[in-house]
Amino acid sequence: QVQLVESGGGLVQAGGSLRLSCTATGSIFSIGAMGWYRQAPGKQRELVAAITSGGRTNYADSWKGRFTISRDNAKNTVYLQMNSLKPEDTAVYYCNQAGAVVGRDYWGQGTQVTVSS
């Protein structure tokens, strides 16, 4: 089973930027489409952005234009560049295969992003 380790989170002021990384212990190319998800306090986990193994991307409307997902299959790493951060972006961010389900699929520990106003 491929394991995923998210990193790059932290505390940032509103308007700032962060770059999250997700490194897999195995080949992400074999996984196929990957996604970044987030879970804000008291809310369900939701998909932020997804990317196919060939690099095609898709974003949820709330983050379109501010966040950019990318991947480096050779490094088994998926990235999320987060710009113009807002306090409402505060959440734990996770990466996983596209379509992953809480309670059914393996999830890493996530990385905390906190945006102060």
C-alpha positions as CSV (number, residue, x, y, z in Angstrom):
1,Q,0.0,0.0,0.0
2,V,1.3,3.4,-0.9
3,Q,1.7,5.7,2.1
4,L,1.3,9.5,1.8
5,V,3.1,12.1,3.8
6,E,1.9,15.7,3.7
7,S,4.1,18.7,4.7
8,G,4.4,22.4,4.2
9,G,1.6,23.7,6.3
10,G,2.0,26.4,8.9
11,L,0.8,29.7,10.2
12,V,0.5,32.5,7.7
13,Q,-1.1,35.9,7.5
14,A,-4.0,36.6,5.2
15,G,-2.8,37.3,1.7
16,G,0.3,35.1,2.2
17,S,1.2,31.9,0.4
18,L,2.2,28.4,1.2
19,R,3.3,25.4,-0.8
20,L,2.1,22.0,0.4
21,S,3.9,18.8,-0.6
22,C,2.6,15.2,-0.6
23,T,5.3,12.5,-1.0
24,A,4.3,8.9,-1.6
25,T,6.3,5.9,-0.6
26,G,5.5,4.3,-3.9
27,S,4.7,5.3,-7.4
28,I,1.9,7.9,-7.7
29,F,1.8,7.4,-11.4
30,S,0.4,4.0,-10.7
31,I,-2.3,5.6,-8.5
32,G,-3.5,7.8,-11.3
33,A,-5.5,10.9,-10.5
34,M,-4.5,12.5,-7.2
35,G,-6.2,15.2,-5.1
36,W,-5.8,17.6,-2.3
37,Y,-8.5,17.7,0.3
38,R,-9.2,19.8,3.3
39,Q,-11.1,19.4,6.5
40,A,-12.0,22.6,8.4
41,P,-13.0,22.4,12.1
42,G,-16.5,20.9,12.5
43,K,-16.8,20.2,8.8
44,Q,-16.6,17.3,6.5
45,R,-13.5,16.6,4.3
46,E,-13.8,18.1,0.9
47,L,-11.9,18.0,-2.4
48,V,-10.0,21.2,-3.2
49,A,-8.2,20.2,-6.4
50,A,-7.4,17.1,-8.5
51,I,-4.8,16.3,-11.1
52,T,-4.6,13.3,-13.5
53,S,-1.4,11.4,-14.1
54,G,-1.1,13.3,-17.3
55,G,-1.4,16.7,-15.6
56,R,-5.0,17.7,-16.3
57,T,-6.3,19.7,-13.4
58,N,-9.7,20.4,-11.8
59,Y,-10.5,22.8,-9.0
60,A,-13.5,23.3,-6.7
61,D,-14.9,26.8,-7.3
62,S,-13.9,28.2,-3.9
63,W,-10.2,27.8,-4.7
64,K,-10.1,28.2,-8.5
65,G,-7.6,31.0,-9.4
66,R,-5.8,31.0,-6.0
67,F,-4.6,27.4,-5.7
68,T,-2.5,25.4,-8.2
69,I,-2.1,21.7,-8.0
70,S,0.8,20.0,-9.7
71,R,2.7,16.7,-9.6
72,D,6.1,15.3,-10.3
73,N,5.7,11.6,-11.1
74,A,9.4,11.1,-11.0
75,K,9.6,12.3,-7.4
76,N,6.3,10.7,-6.4
77,T,5.2,14.1,-5.1
78,V,2.0,16.2,-5.5
79,Y,2.1,19.9,-4.7
80,L,-0.5,22.5,-3.8
81,Q,0.6,26.1,-4.3
82,M,-1.7,28.3,-2.2
83,N,-1.8,32.0,-2.9
84,S,-3.9,34.9,-1.5
85,L,-4.7,32.9,1.5
86,K,-7.8,33.8,3.6
87,P,-8.7,32.9,7.2
88,E,-11.4,30.6,5.8
89,D,-8.7,28.5,4.2
90,T,-7.7,27.4,7.7
91,A,-8.0,23.6,7.7
92,V,-6.0,20.3,7.8
93,Y,-5.0,19.5,4.2
94,Y,-4.6,16.0,3.0
95,C,-3.6,14.4,-0.3
96,N,-5.0,11.1,-1.6
97,Q,-6.1,9.4,-4.8
98,A,-9.0,11.2,-6.4
99,G,-12.3,9.7,-5.1
100,A,-10.8,8.6,-1.8
101,V,-13.4,8.2,1.0
102,V,-13.0,8.8,4.7
103,G,-13.6,5.6,6.6
104,R,-12.9,3.4,3.6
105,D,-9.5,4.4,2.3
106,Y,-6.1,5.0,3.9
107,W,-5.3,8.7,4.7
108,G,-2.1,10.3,5.8
109,Q,-1.8,12.6,8.9
110,G,-2.4,15.8,6.9
111,T,-0.8,19.1,7.4
112,Q,-2.3,22.0,9.3
113,V,-2.8,25.3,7.5
114,T,-3.7,28.3,9.7
115,V,-4.4,31.7,8.2
116,S,-4.6,34.6,10.6
117,S,-6.5,37.8,9.8
